[in-house]
Amino acid sequence: MERLDKRIGFIGAGNMGEAIISGLIKSNLCKAGQIWASDVRGARLSELKKLYKINTAENNAGLFDAVDIVVLSVKPQQMKEVLDGLSRVVVHKIGTPTLLISIAAGFPIRMIEKHLYNRLDENSRRLLPIVRVMPNTPALVLAGMAGMSGNRYVRESDLSAARMILGAIGKVIEFKEKELDAVTALSGSGPAYVFYFVEALIEAGTRLGLKKSDALTLILETIKGSVKLLEETGETPLSLRKKVTSKGGTTEAALGVLEKHSVKDFLIKAIIAAAQRSRQLSESG
């Protein structure tokens, strides 16, 4: 397996940051000694250092100076404060390229540039390329799906490094930044739709007299099997659905109710609403 010969720093050591750190080490993409982390919670840093044997930094400035790639894994509401702090140190590292990867939802590249590029000339900005990423929570179990977009200063080598890092926690597709609102609505928020659907199926099972644990097992294995069919047969969802739906049978009865209540239309409207909200958040960021 190809290794990433870079030092990587994580500003923010929450669940998603830890997921990426864990993925990098488990996949043997990086050694623990190549990874740094900073966080306002000293106890959290001590925990990660003990668990993964990584390096820790007392502050973000120290971390920024120590690494080649910086992953901003803080909450969106903390981004402005973090970026303002970094803007005072980036000018001291000019001459050394540093790739910046942000996984903060709803925080557009233009806002990151506004905070970090204001003291840099054009040549210096080229040394601080930015990649914005929209990951999702299955990354916590190394089964994530992410979309990413780079700014005008990103080179192919930067995108390759970002792909390798995100590949350690799942899969990644490159998009234009304007498409990340749709990515957010589909895969970013997507796990919540799945969990909502599973909640409904569990309740239906218990109403029909099944134990909750048995209903959950039936549902999870059915979902896993259905996904495997989609992946391995190459058939469309419509084709596979028709194969399950016999004329006058039980599946047709269920789908008839869903069609009568326009469930598909409302699901599409819900996802569009999520994309619109993502756009609003980005515009107000």
Secondary structure per residue as TSV (DSSP state, phi and psi in degrees):
chain	resnum	aa	ss	phi	psi
A	1	M	-	360.0	138.4
A	2	E	-	-66.6	138.1
A	3	R	-	-105.1	154.4
A	4	L	-	-97.6	108.9
A	5	D	-	-88.8	59.8
A	6	K	S	-137.9	154.6
A	7	R	-	-92.5	129.1
A	8	I	E	-118.4	130.5
A	9	G	E	-117.6	140.1
A	10	F	E	-113.3	115.1
A	11	I	E	-92.2	105.8
A	12	G	-	106.3	117.9
A	13	A	-	-116.9	46.1
A	14	G	S	-81.6	-162.7
A	15	N	H	-61.0	-44.2
A	16	M	H	-70.6	-39.6
A	17	G	H	-60.2	-44.6
A	18	E	H	-63.5	-38.7
A	19	A	H	-59.3	-42.4
A	20	I	H	-69.4	-43.0
A	21	I	H	-57.6	-47.8
A	22	S	H	-60.6	-44.0
A	23	G	H	-63.3	-40.4
A	24	L	H	-62.1	-41.5
A	25	I	H	-75.8	-45.0
A	26	K	H	-64.1	-34.2
A	27	S	T	-81.6	-4.3
A	28	N	T	63.6	23.4
A	29	L	S	-73.1	-33.3
A	30	C	S	-137.7	154.9
A	31	K	-	-88.1	154.1
A	32	A	G	-56.9	-32.7
A	33	G	G	-68.4	-13.7
A	34	Q	G	-87.3	-7.4
A	35	I	E	-108.7	136.5
A	36	W	E	-125.3	155.3
A	37	A	E	-145.6	145.9
A	38	S	E	-132.8	150.0
A	39	D	-	-164.6	151.7
A	40	V	S	-70.7	-16.8
A	41	R	-	-97.1	104.0
A	42	G	H	-60.5	-38.0
A	43	A	H	-64.0	-36.1
A	44	R	H	-65.7	-42.2
A	45	L	H	-63.0	-42.0
A	46	S	H	-61.2	-39.6
A	47	E	H	-62.1	-47.0
A	48	L	H	-69.2	-36.6
A	49	K	H	-63.2	-41.0
A	50	K	H	-68.9	-39.3
A	51	L	H	-75.9	-41.5
A	52	Y	H	-113.0	-7.0
A	53	K	-	64.9	29.2
A	54	I	-	-85.4	171.8
A	55	N	E	-87.1	152.5
A	56	T	E	-127.2	152.0
A	57	A	-	-118.0	145.3
A	58	E	S	-69.8	-28.0
A	59	N	S	-151.2	169.6
A	60	N	H	-67.2	-33.9
A	61	A	H	-63.3	-43.6
A	62	G	H	-64.0	-40.2
A	63	L	H	-64.1	-46.1
A	64	F	H	-57.9	-40.0
A	65	D	H	-70.6	-24.2
A	66	A	H	-89.4	-14.5
A	67	V	-	-123.2	170.2
A	68	D	S	-100.2	-26.8
A	69	I	E	-130.2	130.1
A	70	V	E	-113.1	124.2
A	71	V	E	-103.4	115.9
A	72	L	E	-85.2	100.5
A	73	S	-	-116.2	42.0
A	74	V	S	-99.7	167.7
A	75	K	-	-70.0	149.3
A	76	P	G	-53.2	-37.8
A	77	Q	G	-70.4	-12.0
A	78	Q	G	-98.1	-7.5
A	79	M	H	-62.6	-44.8
A	80	K	H	-61.2	-43.4
A	81	E	H	-64.0	-43.9
A	82	V	H	-64.2	-44.7
A	83	L	H	-66.7	-38.4
A	84	D	H	-60.5	-39.8
A	85	G	H	-65.2	-41.9
A	86	L	H	-69.1	-31.4
A	87	S	H	-61.1	-23.0
A	88	R	T	-84.5	-12.3
A	89	V	T	-112.1	-20.8
A	90	V	G	-62.5	-31.1
A	91	V	G	-66.5	-20.9
A	92	H	G	-86.6	-7.5
A	93	K	G	-111.9	15.8
A	94	I	T	-63.0	136.9
A	95	G	T	108.5	-20.2
A	96	T	S	-114.2	114.7
A	97	P	-	-62.4	137.0
A	98	T	-	-136.1	121.0
A	99	L	E	-86.0	131.0
A	100	L	E	-110.4	123.8
A	101	I	E	-117.4	121.3
A	102	S	E	-108.9	131.0
A	103	I	-	-113.4	19.7
A	104	A	-	-79.1	118.6
A	105	A	T	-65.9	139.9
A	106	G	T	72.2	11.5
A	107	F	-	-113.9	101.9
A	108	P	-	-72.0	161.5
A	109	I	H	-59.2	-39.3
A	110	R	H	-59.7	-32.8
A	111	M	H	-74.3	-36.1
A	112	I	H	-64.4	-43.8
A	113	E	H	-62.2	-40.2
A	114	K	H	-57.1	-39.5
A	115	H	H	-81.6	-37.6
A	116	L	H	-96.5	-23.9
A	117	Y	S	-94.3	-6.4
A	118	N	T	-64.5	-21.1
A	119	R	T	-108.7	7.7
A	120	L	-	-112.0	142.8
A	121	D	-	-82.6	177.4
A	122	E	H	-59.7	-44.1
A	123	N	H	-64.2	-37.1
A	124	S	H	-70.8	-34.2
A	125	R	H	-64.7	-32.6
A	126	R	H	-63.5	-23.2
A	127	L	T	-87.8	0.0
A	128	L	S	-130.1	64.9
A	129	P	-	-68.3	153.5
A	130	I	E	-126.4	132.5
A	131	V	E	-120.6	125.9
A	132	R	E	-99.7	135.2
A	133	V	E	-126.5	139.7
A	134	M	E	-114.3	96.7
A	135	P	-	-89.6	-178.5
A	136	N	-	-136.9	168.9
A	137	T	G	-66.7	-25.4
A	138	P	G	-59.3	-11.1
A	139	A	G	-58.2	-25.3
A	140	L	G	-64.0	-21.6
A	141	V	G	-117.5	26.4
A	142	L	T	60.3	32.8
A	143	A	-	-131.1	37.0
A	144	G	E	-78.7	165.0
A	145	M	E	-132.8	121.8
A	146	A	E	-127.3	150.8
A	147	G	E	-114.4	145.2
A	148	M	E	-139.5	155.7
A	149	S	E	-147.6	135.5
A	150	G	E	-105.9	157.8
A	151	N	-	-84.8	-174.9
A	152	R	T	-68.6	-14.4
A	153	Y	T	-95.1	-3.4
A	154	V	-	-74.8	130.7
A	155	R	-	-98.8	169.4
A	156	E	H	-61.7	-34.9
A	157	S	H	-64.8	-33.1
A	158	D	H	-68.8	-44.2
A	159	L	H	-64.1	-38.3
A	160	S	H	-62.5	-42.5
A	161	A	H	-64.2	-41.9
A	162	A	H	-64.0	-41.0
A	163	R	H	-62.2	-40.8
A	164	M	H	-64.6	-43.6
A	165	I	H	-63.9	-47.9
A	166	L	H	-71.3	-28.2
A	167	G	H	-66.0	-19.2
A	168	A	T	-73.1	-15.7
A	169	I	T	-120.7	12.5
A	170	G	E	148.6	-135.3
A	171	K	E	-122.9	159.0
A	172	V	E	-144.3	143.5
A	173	I	E	-126.6	140.0
A	174	E	E	-88.2	137.1
A	175	F	-	-133.9	166.4
A	176	K	-	-73.3	147.9
A	177	E	G	-59.6	-34.8
A	178	K	G	-64.0	-18.5
A	179	E	G	-86.2	-9.0
A	180	L	H	-68.3	-20.5
A	181	D	H	-65.6	-40.0
A	182	A	H	-69.2	-38.4
A	183	V	H	-61.5	-43.4
A	184	T	I	-58.5	-44.7
A	185	A	I	-68.3	-35.4
A	186	L	I	-86.0	-58.7
A	187	S	I	-98.2	-33.9
A	188	G	I	-63.2	-50.2
A	189	S	S	-89.1	-11.5
A	190	G	H	-51.3	-43.3
A	191	P	H	-56.6	-33.9
A	192	A	H	-64.8	-36.2
A	193	Y	H	-65.1	-42.5
A	194	V	H	-62.6	-45.6
A	195	F	H	-63.8	-37.0
A	196	Y	H	-62.7	-44.4
A	197	F	H	-62.8	-43.1
A	198	V	H	-64.5	-39.6
A	199	E	H	-55.8	-45.6
A	200	A	H	-65.1	-41.7
A	201	L	H	-66.1	-38.9
A	202	I	H	-62.0	-45.5
A	203	E	H	-62.3	-39.7
A	204	A	H	-62.2	-42.8
A	205	G	H	-61.9	-42.5
A	206	T	H	-69.5	-34.2
A	207	R	H	-65.9	-27.8
A	208	L	T	-87.7	5.4
A	209	G	T	99.6	4.5
A	210	L	-	-84.6	154.4
A	211	K	-	-67.6	145.9
A	212	K	H	-58.6	-41.6
A	213	S	H	-65.0	-39.1
A	214	D	H	-68.6	-41.0
A	215	A	H	-60.2	-43.7
A	216	L	H	-62.6	-43.2
A	217	T	H	-61.7	-45.5
A	218	L	H	-57.6	-44.5
A	219	I	H	-68.9	-48.0
A	220	L	H	-62.0	-43.7
A	221	E	H	-68.7	-33.1
A	222	T	H	-67.4	-41.3
A	223	I	H	-65.3	-45.6
A	224	K	H	-58.8	-45.6
A	225	G	H	-65.8	-39.4
A	226	S	H	-64.9	-42.5
A	227	V	H	-62.8	-41.2
A	228	K	H	-63.3	-38.6
A	229	L	H	-61.2	-44.6
A	230	L	H	-61.3	-43.4
A	231	E	H	-71.5	-40.2
A	232	E	H	-93.4	-26.1
A	233	T	H	-87.6	-26.4
A	234	G	-	76.0	3.5
A	235	E	-	-78.2	158.3
A	236	T	-	-76.7	156.8
A	237	P	H	-56.6	-38.2
A	238	L	H	-62.9	-44.8
A	239	S	H	-62.2	-45.2
A	240	L	H	-67.3	-36.8
A	241	R	H	-64.1	-41.3
A	242	K	H	-63.8	-32.1
A	243	K	H	-68.1	-28.2
A	244	V	H	-83.8	-22.2
A	245	T	-	-96.4	97.4
A	246	S	-	-83.1	146.6
A	247	K	T	-60.8	123.4
A	248	G	T	75.4	9.3
A	249	G	S	-92.7	-171.5
A	250	T	H	-69.3	-40.1
A	251	T	H	-65.6	-40.2
A	252	E	H	-61.9	-37.2
A	253	A	H	-64.5	-41.8
A	254	A	H	-67.8	-46.8
A	255	L	H	-65.1	-30.4
A	256	G	H	-61.5	-39.9
A	257	V	H	-66.1	-43.1
A	258	L	H	-62.3	-41.9
A	259	E	H	-67.0	-40.5
A	260	K	H	-59.5	-36.5
A	261	H	T	-97.5	13.1
A	262	S	T	53.7	41.8
A	263	V	H	-61.4	-41.9
A	264	K	H	-62.2	-44.5
A	265	D	H	-61.1	-42.4
A	266	F	H	-69.7	-32.9
A	267	L	H	-66.1	-42.0
A	268	I	H	-62.4	-43.2
A	269	K	H	-62.8	-37.7
A	270	A	H	-63.7	-42.9
A	271	I	H	-68.8	-38.5
A	272	I	H	-62.8	-39.1
A	273	A	H	-62.4	-39.6
A	274	A	H	-64.1	-41.5
A	275	A	H	-65.0	-41.3
A	276	Q	H	-63.9	-39.9
A	277	R	H	-67.2	-37.8
A	278	S	H	-61.0	-41.4
A	279	R	H	-64.7	-41.5
A	280	Q	H	-61.5	-43.5
A	281	L	H	-63.8	-39.1
A	282	S	H	-67.8	-38.9
A	283	E	H	-70.7	-29.3
A	284	S	H	-90.2	-8.9
A	285	G	-	-69.5	360.0
